[in-house]
Amino acid sequence: MNKSHLELSQVGMDFPTPNGNFCALENVNLKINEGEFISLIGHSGCGKSTVLNVVAGLLKATKGGVILENKEVDEPGPERAVVFQNHSLLPWLTVYQNVELAVKQTQKKTTKAQRQQWVMHNLELVHMTHAKDKLPSEISGGMKQRVGIARALAMQPKVLLMDEPFGALDALTRAHLQDSVMEIHATLKNTVIMITHDVDEAVLLSDRIVMMTNGPNATIGEILDVNLARPRARIALADDQAYNHCRHAVLQFLYEKQRKVETVNQVNNKKSSIDQQAAELPVKASTDAA
């Protein structure tokens, strides 16, 4: 993990509204090394998904940009695969066919036998070969998400982007999938960027945790290095001092530092509103007198 191959440089994102432009992101700068596992965490509305969509090429930054291996990212591409919270499997296709669809799009020059082998290889990575002939309606939510991950991996992406991939799952299924993702990351050494609201998940999976400030004008507040040896076992980490230190640092940022910033902003906004009302008083008085 010594080659920096993905860089976000001064990324800003504005969205038009009836009341003018809304600044969702401002001056986001981040360098990510090859094979690194990054988690983005922050309160709702802090721009995590916007950052992910800019990296995916689904949104074009208003300011700045994203560079992947010395090439500007300005549109979606197979080198950046996305796994959403909603698995987005095609319901009329089997598990095998859903993964095969991605393989056909990215490996057009390979033989049918080679494509079949690659589909099965990626289903094996997520432990879903036994369900290859089932439809999405015939498998559980956790299994659907495994297929979604297999489909993304089948594209052989340089960067795997995950937008709260386990958010809709029960705790036990979520834990099993976290273990699978750690196993896959250790095997493939993909660069991974994951959005999460779960502090324990971020510490367990990540090499670094990128903590976002509250919006609007959201940006990177702090970056925490997670210096925990791999492979990681969740039960062993429960009493690990370094693990709990990382966990405390993230919680402190989210629930103490950001709360103070929010309180200051609320006070300033209230003061601004009072000042504006006070400035309008003489005008109103003059109008009434007239």
Phi and psi restraints in degrees (value plus and minus 20) as a CYANA .aco file:
   2 ASN   PHI    -137.2   -97.2
   2 ASN   PSI     -15.6    24.4
   3 LYS   PHI    -131.5   -91.5
   3 LYS   PSI      93.7   133.7
   4 SER   PHI     -98.3   -58.3
   4 SER   PSI      91.3   131.3
   5 HIS   PHI    -139.4   -99.4
   5 HIS   PSI     -25.5    14.5
   6 LEU   PHI    -151.9  -111.9
   6 LEU   PSI     108.2   148.2
   7 GLU   PHI    -157.2  -117.2
   7 GLU   PSI     108.7   148.7
   8 LEU   PHI    -119.6   -79.6
   8 LEU   PSI     102.2   142.2
   9 SER   PHI    -141.7  -101.7
   9 SER   PSI      91.9   131.9
  10 GLN   PHI      29.9    69.9
  10 GLN   PSI      22.1    62.1
  11 VAL   PHI     -91.5   -51.5
  11 VAL   PSI     106.4   146.4
  12 GLY   PHI    -149.6  -109.6
  12 GLY   PSI     127.1   167.1
  13 MET   PHI    -159.1  -119.1
  13 MET   PSI      98.9   138.9
  14 ASP   PHI    -131.3   -91.3
  14 ASP   PSI     124.0   164.0
  15 PHE   PHI    -141.2  -101.2
  15 PHE   PSI     113.0   153.0
  16 PRO   PHI     -91.0   -51.0
  16 PRO   PSI     119.4   159.4
  17 THR   PHI    -155.3  -115.3
  17 THR   PSI     145.9   185.9
  18 PRO   PHI     -78.5   -38.5
  18 PRO   PSI     -43.3    -3.3
  19 ASN   PHI    -121.1   -81.1
  19 ASN   PSI      -3.0    37.0
  20 GLY   PHI      88.8   128.8
  20 GLY   PSI    -198.3  -158.3
  21 ASN   PHI     -89.8   -49.8
  21 ASN   PSI     118.5   158.5
  22 PHE   PHI    -126.0   -86.0
  22 PHE   PSI     101.6   141.6
  23 CYS   PHI    -107.9   -67.9
  23 CYS   PSI      84.7   124.7
  24 ALA   PHI    -102.6   -62.6
  24 ALA   PSI     -61.6   -21.6
  25 LEU   PHI    -148.6  -108.6
  25 LEU   PSI     127.9   167.9
  26 GLU   PHI    -165.3  -125.3
  26 GLU   PSI     102.9   142.9
  27 ASN   PHI      33.7    73.7
  27 ASN   PSI      35.4    75.4
  28 VAL   PHI    -110.8   -70.8
  28 VAL   PSI      98.4   138.4
  29 ASN   PHI    -145.2  -105.2
  29 ASN   PSI     106.8   146.8
  30 LEU   PHI    -177.5  -137.5
  30 LEU   PSI     110.7   150.7
  31 LYS   PHI    -130.3   -90.3
  31 LYS   PSI     110.1   150.1
  32 ILE   PHI    -140.8  -100.8
  32 ILE   PSI     111.1   151.1
  33 ASN   PHI    -102.6   -62.6
  33 ASN   PSI     135.1   175.1
  34 GLU   PHI     -82.0   -42.0
  34 GLU   PSI     110.9   150.9
  35 GLY   PHI      63.0   103.0
  35 GLY   PSI     -16.7    23.3
  36 GLU   PHI    -102.7   -62.7
  36 GLU   PSI     125.8   165.8
  37 PHE   PHI    -127.5   -87.5
  37 PHE   PSI      93.2   133.2
  38 ILE   PHI    -132.9   -92.9
  38 ILE   PSI     114.2   154.2
  39 SER   PHI    -131.1   -91.1
  39 SER   PSI     116.5   156.5
  40 LEU   PHI    -122.9   -82.9
  40 LEU   PSI     107.1   147.1
  41 ILE   PHI    -157.0  -117.0
  41 ILE   PSI     129.5   169.5
  42 GLY   PHI     148.5   188.5
  42 GLY   PSI     151.3   191.3
  43 HIS   PHI     -88.6   -48.6
  43 HIS   PSI     141.0   181.0
  44 SER   PHI     -76.6   -36.6
  44 SER   PSI     118.0   158.0
  45 GLY   PHI      66.9   106.9
  45 GLY   PSI     -10.5    29.5
  46 CYS   PHI    -111.3   -71.3
  46 CYS   PSI     -16.6    23.4
  47 GLY   PHI      71.7   111.7
  47 GLY   PSI      -6.4    33.6
  48 LYS   PHI     -80.3   -40.3
  48 LYS   PSI     -70.5   -30.5
  49 SER   PHI     -85.9   -45.9
  49 SER   PSI     -52.5   -12.5
  50 THR   PHI     -83.6   -43.6
  50 THR   PSI     -63.4   -23.4
  51 VAL   PHI     -78.9   -38.9
  51 VAL   PSI     -67.2   -27.2
  52 LEU   PHI     -82.1   -42.1
  52 LEU   PSI     -61.8   -21.8
  53 ASN   PHI     -88.0   -48.0
  53 ASN   PSI     -51.9   -11.9
  54 VAL   PHI     -87.7   -47.7
  54 VAL   PSI     -63.5   -23.5
  55 VAL   PHI     -84.3   -44.3
  55 VAL   PSI     -58.0   -18.0
  56 ALA   PHI     -90.7   -50.7
  56 ALA   PSI     -37.7     2.3
  57 GLY   PHI      66.7   106.7
  57 GLY   PSI     -11.3    28.7
  58 LEU   PHI     -99.6   -59.6
  58 LEU   PSI     -43.0    -3.0
  59 LEU   PHI    -148.0  -108.0
  59 LEU   PSI     123.3   163.3
  60 LYS   PHI    -121.3   -81.3
  60 LYS   PSI     104.3   144.3
  61 ALA   PHI     -79.8   -39.8
  61 ALA   PSI     122.0   162.0
  62 THR   PHI     -89.4   -49.4
  62 THR   PSI     -58.0   -18.0
  63 LYS   PHI    -151.5  -111.5
  63 LYS   PSI     133.8   173.8
  64 GLY   PHI      46.2    86.2
  64 GLY   PSI    -180.7  -140.7
  65 GLY   PHI    -198.0  -158.0
  65 GLY   PSI    -195.1  -155.1
  66 VAL   PHI    -143.0  -103.0
  66 VAL   PSI     113.5   153.5
  67 ILE   PHI    -138.0   -98.0
  67 ILE   PSI     105.9   145.9
  68 LEU   PHI    -139.2   -99.2
  68 LEU   PSI      95.0   135.0
  69 GLU   PHI      28.5    68.5
  69 GLU   PSI      32.7    72.7
  70 ASN   PHI      48.0    88.0
  70 ASN   PSI      -6.8    33.2
  71 LYS   PHI    -141.1  -101.1
  71 LYS   PSI     116.7   156.7
  72 GLU   PHI     -91.5   -51.5
  72 GLU   PSI     117.9   157.9
  73 VAL   PHI    -110.7   -70.7
  73 VAL   PSI      93.9   133.9
  74 ASP   PHI    -152.8  -112.8
  74 ASP   PSI     -14.8    25.2
  75 GLU   PHI    -182.2  -142.2
  75 GLU   PSI     145.0   185.0
  76 PRO   PHI     -84.3   -44.3
  76 PRO   PSI     133.5   173.5
  77 GLY   PHI    -178.5  -138.5
  77 GLY   PSI     134.7   174.7
  78 PRO   PHI     -85.5   -45.5
  78 PRO   PSI     -36.6     3.4
  79 GLU   PHI     -95.8   -55.8
  79 GLU   PSI     -26.0    14.0
  80 ARG   PHI    -150.6  -110.6
  80 ARG   PSI      78.3   118.3
  81 ALA   PHI    -116.6   -76.6
  81 ALA   PSI     122.1   162.1
  82 VAL   PHI    -135.5   -95.5
  82 VAL   PSI     113.4   153.4
  83 VAL   PHI    -134.5   -94.5
  83 VAL   PSI      95.3   135.3
  84 PHE   PHI    -112.6   -72.6
  84 PHE   PSI     148.5   188.5
  85 GLN   PHI     -82.5   -42.5
  85 GLN   PSI     -58.5   -18.5
  86 ASN   PHI    -106.5   -66.5
  86 ASN   PSI     102.6   142.6
  87 HIS   PHI     -80.2   -40.2
  87 HIS   PSI     -48.5    -8.5
  88 SER   PHI      39.2    79.2
  88 SER   PSI      14.4    54.4
  89 LEU   PHI     -95.9   -55.9
  89 LEU   PSI     127.5   167.5
  90 LEU   PHI     -98.0   -58.0
  90 LEU   PSI      98.3   138.3
  91 PRO   PHI     -87.3   -47.3
  91 PRO   PSI     -41.2    -1.2
  92 TRP   PHI    -109.5   -69.5
  92 TRP   PSI     -23.7    16.3
  93 LEU   PHI    -125.1   -85.1
  93 LEU   PSI     128.3   168.3
  94 THR   PHI     -92.7   -52.7
  94 THR   PSI     151.5   191.5
  95 VAL   PHI     -74.2   -34.2
  95 VAL   PSI     -69.7   -29.7
  96 TYR   PHI     -78.7   -38.7
  96 TYR   PSI     -66.5   -26.5
  97 GLN   PHI     -87.2   -47.2
  97 GLN   PSI     -52.8   -12.8
  98 ASN   PHI     -84.0   -44.0
  98 ASN   PSI     -61.4   -21.4
  99 VAL   PHI     -93.7   -53.7
  99 VAL   PSI     -58.8   -18.8
 100 GLU   PHI     -79.5   -39.5
 100 GLU   PSI     -54.1   -14.1
 101 LEU   PHI     -77.7   -37.7
 101 LEU   PSI     -64.6   -24.6
 102 ALA   PHI     -86.6   -46.6
 102 ALA   PSI     -58.1   -18.1
 103 VAL   PHI     -85.5   -45.5
 103 VAL   PSI     -62.2   -22.2
 104 LYS   PHI     -82.4   -42.4
 104 LYS   PSI     -54.0   -14.0
 105 GLN   PHI     -95.6   -55.6
 105 GLN   PSI     -48.1    -8.1
 106 THR   PHI    -129.0   -89.0
 106 THR   PSI     -32.6     7.4
 107 GLN   PHI    -149.9  -109.9
 107 GLN   PSI      38.3    78.3
 108 LYS   PHI     -89.8   -49.8
 108 LYS   PSI     -42.2    -2.2
 109 LYS   PHI    -113.3   -73.3
 109 LYS   PSI     -20.4    19.6
 110 THR   PHI    -108.7   -68.7
 110 THR   PSI     142.1   182.1
 111 THR   PHI     -99.0   -59.0
 111 THR   PSI     145.2   185.2
 112 LYS   PHI     -80.0   -40.0
 112 LYS   PSI     -61.7   -21.7
 113 ALA   PHI     -83.8   -43.8
 113 ALA   PSI     -60.2   -20.2
 114 GLN   PHI     -85.7   -45.7
 114 GLN   PSI     -59.1   -19.1
 115 ARG   PHI     -86.7   -46.7
 115 ARG   PSI     -61.7   -21.7
 116 GLN   PHI     -80.0   -40.0
 116 GLN   PSI     -63.6   -23.6
 117 GLN   PHI     -82.5   -42.5
 117 GLN   PSI     -59.3   -19.3
 118 TRP   PHI     -90.6   -50.6
 118 TRP   PSI     -58.1   -18.1
 119 VAL   PHI     -80.5   -40.5
 119 VAL   PSI     -68.4   -28.4
 120 MET   PHI     -85.8   -45.8
 120 MET   PSI     -55.5   -15.5
 121 HIS   PHI     -79.9   -39.9
 121 HIS   PSI     -64.3   -24.3
 122 ASN   PHI     -94.9   -54.9
 122 ASN   PSI     -51.6   -11.6
 123 LEU   PHI     -87.1   -47.1
 123 LEU   PSI     -54.0   -14.0
 124 GLU   PHI     -86.8   -46.8
 124 GLU   PSI     -56.3   -16.3
 125 LEU   PHI     -79.3   -39.3
 125 LEU   PSI     -53.2   -13.2
 126 VAL   PHI    -125.1   -85.1
 126 VAL   PSI      -7.5    32.5
 127 HIS   PHI      38.3    78.3
 127 HIS   PSI      29.3    69.3
 128 MET   PHI    -147.6  -107.6
 128 MET   PSI      -4.0    36.0
 129 THR   PHI     -84.2   -44.2
 129 THR   PSI     -49.9    -9.9
 130 HIS   PHI     -87.9   -47.9
 130 HIS   PSI     -39.3     0.7
 131 ALA   PHI    -131.9   -91.9
 131 ALA   PSI       1.3    41.3
 132 LYS   PHI     -81.7   -41.7
 132 LYS   PSI     -46.7    -6.7
 133 ASP   PHI    -118.7   -78.7
 133 ASP   PSI     -14.7    25.3
 134 LYS   PHI    -109.1   -69.1
 134 LYS   PSI     131.5   171.5
 135 LEU   PHI    -103.6   -63.6
 135 LEU   PSI     137.0   177.0
 136 PRO   PHI     -73.7   -33.7
 136 PRO   PSI     -54.0   -14.0
 137 SER   PHI     -88.1   -48.1
 137 SER   PSI     -33.8     6.2
 138 GLU   PHI    -120.4   -80.4
 138 GLU   PSI     -16.6    23.4
 139 ILE   PHI    -147.1  -107.1
 139 ILE   PSI     143.9   183.9
 140 SER   PHI     -96.5   -56.5
 140 SER   PSI     149.6   189.6
 141 GLY   PHI     -80.7   -40.7
 141 GLY   PSI     -60.6   -20.6
 142 GLY   PHI     -85.9   -45.9
 142 GLY   PSI     -57.8   -17.8
 143 MET   PHI     -88.6   -48.6
 143 MET   PSI     -58.0   -18.0
 144 LYS   PHI     -80.7   -40.7
 144 LYS   PSI     -61.2   -21.2
 145 GLN   PHI     -88.0   -48.0
 145 GLN   PSI     -53.5   -13.5
 146 ARG   PHI     -82.0   -42.0
 146 ARG   PSI     -60.9   -20.9
 147 VAL   PHI     -85.9   -45.9
 147 VAL   PSI     -59.6   -19.6
 148 GLY   PHI     -80.6   -40.6
 148 GLY   PSI     -59.0   -19.0
 149 ILE   PHI     -88.4   -48.4
 149 ILE   PSI     -61.9   -21.9
 150 ALA   PHI     -81.1   -41.1
 150 ALA   PSI     -61.6   -21.6
 151 ARG   PHI     -82.4   -42.4
 151 ARG   PSI     -61.4   -21.4
 152 ALA   PHI     -86.1   -46.1
 152 ALA   PSI     -63.5   -23.5
 153 LEU   PHI     -86.5   -46.5
 153 LEU   PSI     -49.9    -9.9
 154 ALA   PHI     -83.8   -43.8
 154 ALA   PSI     -39.9     0.1
 155 MET   PHI     -99.7   -59.7
 155 MET   PSI     -24.0    16.0
 156 GLN   PHI      33.5    73.5
 156 GLN   PSI      33.0    73.0
 157 PRO   PHI     -93.0   -53.0
 157 PRO   PSI     127.9   167.9
 158 LYS   PHI     -95.9   -55.9
 158 LYS   PSI     -50.3   -10.3
 159 VAL   PHI    -150.8  -110.8
 159 VAL   PSI     106.7   146.7
 160 LEU   PHI    -122.5   -82.5
 160 LEU   PSI     100.6   140.6
 161 LEU   PHI    -127.2   -87.2
 161 LEU   PSI     106.3   146.3
 162 MET   PHI    -147.3  -107.3
 162 MET   PSI      97.4   137.4
 163 ASP   PHI    -121.7   -81.7
 163 ASP   PSI      74.1   114.1
 164 GLU   PHI      24.5    64.5
 164 GLU   PSI      38.8    78.8
 165 PRO   PHI     -85.6   -45.6
 165 PRO   PSI     -40.0     0.0
 166 PHE   PHI    -132.8   -92.8
 166 PHE   PSI     -11.3    28.7
 167 GLY   PHI     -81.8   -41.8
 167 GLY   PSI     -50.4   -10.4
 168 ALA   PHI    -116.3   -76.3
 168 ALA   PSI     -12.2    27.8
 169 LEU   PHI    -121.3   -81.3
 169 LEU   PSI     135.8   175.8
 170 ASP   PHI     -90.1   -50.1
 170 ASP   PSI     143.6   183.6
 171 ALA   PHI     -79.5   -39.5
 171 ALA   PSI     -62.3   -22.3
 172 LEU   PHI     -89.0   -49.0
 172 LEU   PSI     -64.6   -24.6
 173 THR   PHI     -83.0   -43.0
 173 THR   PSI     -59.8   -19.8
 174 ARG   PHI     -79.6   -39.6
 174 ARG   PSI     -64.6   -24.6
 175 ALA   PHI     -82.5   -42.5
 175 ALA   PSI     -62.0   -22.0
 176 HIS   PHI     -83.3   -43.3
 176 HIS   PSI     -61.1   -21.1
 177 LEU   PHI     -89.8   -49.8
 177 LEU   PSI     -56.3   -16.3
 178 GLN   PHI     -79.1   -39.1
 178 GLN   PSI     -63.8   -23.8
 179 ASP   PHI     -82.4   -42.4
 179 ASP   PSI     -59.5   -19.5
 180 SER   PHI     -85.0   -45.0
 180 SER   PSI     -61.3   -21.3
 181 VAL   PHI     -84.4   -44.4
 181 VAL   PSI     -60.6   -20.6
 182 MET   PHI     -82.4   -42.4
 182 MET   PSI     -60.1   -20.1
 183 GLU   PHI     -85.1   -45.1
 183 GLU   PSI     -63.9   -23.9
 184 ILE   PHI     -84.9   -44.9
 184 ILE   PSI     -63.3   -23.3
 185 HIS   PHI     -83.2   -43.2
 185 HIS   PSI     -58.9   -18.9
 186 ALA   PHI     -86.5   -46.5
 186 ALA   PSI     -52.4   -12.4
 187 THR   PHI     -99.8   -59.8
 187 THR   PSI     -68.3   -28.3
 188 LEU   PHI    -112.1   -72.1
 188 LEU   PSI     -46.1    -6.1
 189 LYS   PHI      38.0    78.0
 189 LYS   PSI      16.8    56.8
 190 ASN   PHI     -87.4   -47.4
 190 ASN   PSI     135.6   175.6
 191 THR   PHI     -99.5   -59.5
 191 THR   PSI     110.0   150.0
 192 VAL   PHI    -145.7  -105.7
 192 VAL   PSI     113.7   153.7
 193 ILE   PHI    -140.8  -100.8
 193 ILE   PSI     100.4   140.4
 194 MET   PHI    -144.2  -104.2
 194 MET   PSI     114.6   154.6
 195 ILE   PHI    -112.1   -72.1
 195 ILE   PSI     116.6   156.6
 196 THR   PHI    -171.6  -131.6
 196 THR   PSI     134.8   174.8
 197 HIS   PHI    -124.3   -84.3
 197 HIS   PSI     -24.6    15.4
 198 ASP   PHI    -116.1   -76.1
 198 ASP   PSI      93.0   133.0
 199 VAL   PHI     -83.9   -43.9
 199 VAL   PSI     -64.7   -24.7
 200 ASP   PHI     -82.8   -42.8
 200 ASP   PSI     -59.3   -19.3
 201 GLU   PHI     -82.4   -42.4
 201 GLU   PSI     -64.2   -24.2
 202 ALA   PHI     -81.1   -41.1
 202 ALA   PSI     -64.8   -24.8
 203 VAL   PHI     -89.1   -49.1
 203 VAL   PSI     -60.3   -20.3
 204 LEU   PHI     -83.3   -43.3
 204 LEU   PSI     -61.5   -21.5
 205 LEU   PHI    -114.5   -74.5
 205 LEU   PSI     -44.7    -4.7
 206 SER   PHI    -113.4   -73.4
 206 SER   PSI     135.7   175.7
 207 ASP   PHI    -109.8   -69.8
 207 ASP   PSI     -55.0   -15.0
 208 ARG   PHI    -161.7  -121.7
 208 ARG   PSI     126.7   166.7
 209 ILE   PHI    -134.6   -94.6
 209 ILE   PSI     100.6   140.6
 210 VAL   PHI    -117.4   -77.4
 210 VAL   PSI      95.9   135.9
 211 MET   PHI    -120.6   -80.6
 211 MET   PSI     102.4   142.4
 212 MET   PHI    -113.8   -73.8
 212 MET   PSI     122.8   162.8
 213 THR   PHI     -98.2   -58.2
 213 THR   PSI     143.1   183.1
 214 ASN   PHI     -89.4   -49.4
 214 ASN   PSI     125.7   165.7
 215 GLY   PHI    -102.2   -62.2
 215 GLY   PSI     151.0   191.0
 216 PRO   PHI     -92.9   -52.9
 216 PRO   PSI     159.9   199.9
 217 ASN   PHI      35.2    75.2
 217 ASN   PSI      18.2    58.2
 218 ALA   PHI     -86.3   -46.3
 218 ALA   PSI     128.4   168.4
 219 THR   PHI    -172.4  -132.4
 219 THR   PSI    -196.1  -156.1
 220 ILE   PHI     -99.7   -59.7
 220 ILE   PSI     101.8   141.8
 221 GLY   PHI    -106.7   -66.7
 221 GLY   PSI     -72.4   -32.4
 222 GLU   PHI    -166.6  -126.6
 222 GLU   PSI     135.9   175.9
 223 ILE   PHI    -145.5  -105.5
 223 ILE   PSI     106.4   146.4
 224 LEU   PHI    -130.0   -90.0
 224 LEU   PSI     105.5   145.5
 225 ASP   PHI    -100.1   -60.1
 225 ASP   PSI     107.6   147.6
 226 VAL   PHI    -121.3   -81.3
 226 VAL   PSI      73.7   113.7
 227 ASN   PHI    -111.1   -71.1
 227 ASN   PSI      45.4    85.4
 228 LEU   PHI    -134.4   -94.4
 228 LEU   PSI     114.0   154.0
 229 ALA   PHI     -83.5   -43.5
 229 ALA   PSI     127.1   167.1
 230 ARG   PHI    -130.4   -90.4
 230 ARG   PSI     129.4   169.4
 231 PRO   PHI     -91.6   -51.6
 231 PRO   PSI     135.6   175.6
 232 ARG   PHI    -130.6   -90.6
 232 ARG   PSI     114.7   154.7
 233 ALA   PHI    -133.5   -93.5
 233 ALA   PSI     101.3   141.3
 234 ARG   PHI     -80.5   -40.5
 234 ARG   PSI     -56.9   -16.9
 235 ILE   PHI     -88.5   -48.5
 235 ILE   PSI     -62.3   -22.3
 236 ALA   PHI     -85.6   -45.6
 236 ALA   PSI     -53.1   -13.1
 237 LEU   PHI     -94.8   -54.8
 237 LEU   PSI     -37.6     2.4
 238 ALA   PHI     -75.9   -35.9
 238 ALA   PSI     -54.7   -14.7
 239 ASP   PHI    -127.5   -87.5
 239 ASP   PSI      -8.1    31.9
 240 ASP   PHI    -100.3   -60.3
 240 ASP   PSI     107.5   147.5
 241 GLN   PHI     -83.8   -43.8
 241 GLN   PSI     -61.6   -21.6
 242 ALA   PHI     -86.1   -46.1
 242 ALA   PSI     -59.5   -19.5
 243 TYR   PHI     -81.5   -41.5
 243 TYR   PSI     -68.0   -28.0
 244 ASN   PHI     -88.3   -48.3
 244 ASN   PSI     -49.8    -9.8
 245 HIS   PHI     -84.4   -44.4
 245 HIS   PSI     -64.9   -24.9
 246 CYS   PHI     -83.3   -43.3
 246 CYS   PSI     -63.9   -23.9
 247 ARG   PHI     -80.5   -40.5
 247 ARG   PSI     -63.8   -23.8
 248 HIS   PHI     -85.0   -45.0
 248 HIS   PSI     -59.1   -19.1
 249 ALA   PHI     -83.4   -43.4
 249 ALA   PSI     -60.9   -20.9
 250 VAL   PHI     -89.2   -49.2
 250 VAL   PSI     -65.0   -25.0
 251 LEU   PHI     -81.7   -41.7
 251 LEU   PSI     -59.9   -19.9
 252 GLN   PHI     -82.7   -42.7
 252 GLN   PSI     -62.0   -22.0
 253 PHE   PHI     -83.8   -43.8
 253 PHE   PSI     -66.7   -26.7
 254 LEU   PHI     -90.5   -50.5
 254 LEU   PSI     -60.7   -20.7
 255 TYR   PHI    -130.9   -90.9
 255 TYR   PSI     -23.6    16.4
 256 GLU   PHI    -139.9   -99.9
 256 GLU   PSI     -77.5   -37.5
 257 LYS   PHI     -85.9   -45.9
 257 LYS   PSI     -64.2   -24.2
 258 GLN   PHI     -92.0   -52.0
 258 GLN   PSI     -49.1    -9.1
 259 ARG   PHI     -86.2   -46.2
 259 ARG   PSI     -59.9   -19.9
 260 LYS   PHI     -84.6   -44.6
 260 LYS   PSI     -62.7   -22.7
 261 VAL   PHI     -82.4   -42.4
 261 VAL   PSI     -62.6   -22.6
 262 GLU   PHI     -83.5   -43.5
 262 GLU   PSI     -60.2   -20.2
 263 THR   PHI     -84.3   -44.3
 263 THR   PSI     -63.4   -23.4
 264 VAL   PHI     -81.9   -41.9
 264 VAL   PSI     -62.1   -22.1
 265 ASN   PHI     -84.0   -44.0
 265 ASN   PSI     -59.4   -19.4
 266 GLN   PHI     -84.7   -44.7
 266 GLN   PSI     -61.5   -21.5
 267 VAL   PHI     -83.7   -43.7
 267 VAL   PSI     -64.7   -24.7
 268 ASN   PHI     -84.4   -44.4
 268 ASN   PSI     -60.0   -20.0
 269 ASN   PHI     -85.4   -45.4
 269 ASN   PSI     -59.1   -19.1
 270 LYS   PHI     -86.6   -46.6
 270 LYS   PSI     -62.1   -22.1
 271 LYS   PHI     -83.1   -43.1
 271 LYS   PSI     -61.7   -21.7
 272 SER   PHI     -82.2   -42.2
 272 SER   PSI     -60.0   -20.0
 273 SER   PHI     -85.5   -45.5
 273 SER   PSI     -61.5   -21.5
 274 ILE   PHI     -85.2   -45.2
 274 ILE   PSI     -62.6   -22.6
 275 ASP   PHI     -81.9   -41.9
 275 ASP   PSI     -59.4   -19.4
 276 GLN   PHI     -86.6   -46.6
 276 GLN   PSI     -61.1   -21.1
 277 GLN   PHI     -84.8   -44.8
 277 GLN   PSI     -59.1   -19.1
 278 ALA   PHI     -85.9   -45.9
 278 ALA   PSI     -57.6   -17.6
 279 ALA   PHI     -87.3   -47.3
 279 ALA   PSI     -47.9    -7.9
 280 GLU   PHI    -104.0   -64.0
 280 GLU   PSI     -35.6     4.4
 281 LEU   PHI     -78.9   -38.9
 281 LEU   PSI     -70.1   -30.1
 282 PRO   PHI     -80.3   -40.3
 282 PRO   PSI     -56.5   -16.5
 283 VAL   PHI     -83.4   -43.4
 283 VAL   PSI     -64.4   -24.4
 284 LYS   PHI     -85.5   -45.5
 284 LYS   PSI     -60.3   -20.3
 285 ALA   PHI     -84.3   -44.3
 285 ALA   PSI     -61.8   -21.8
 286 SER   PHI     -84.5   -44.5
 286 SER   PSI     -59.1   -19.1
 287 THR   PHI     -85.0   -45.0
 287 THR   PSI     -61.6   -21.6
 288 ASP   PHI     -84.2   -44.2
 288 ASP   PSI     -59.9   -19.9
 289 ALA   PHI     -85.9   -45.9
 289 ALA   PSI     -58.4   -18.4
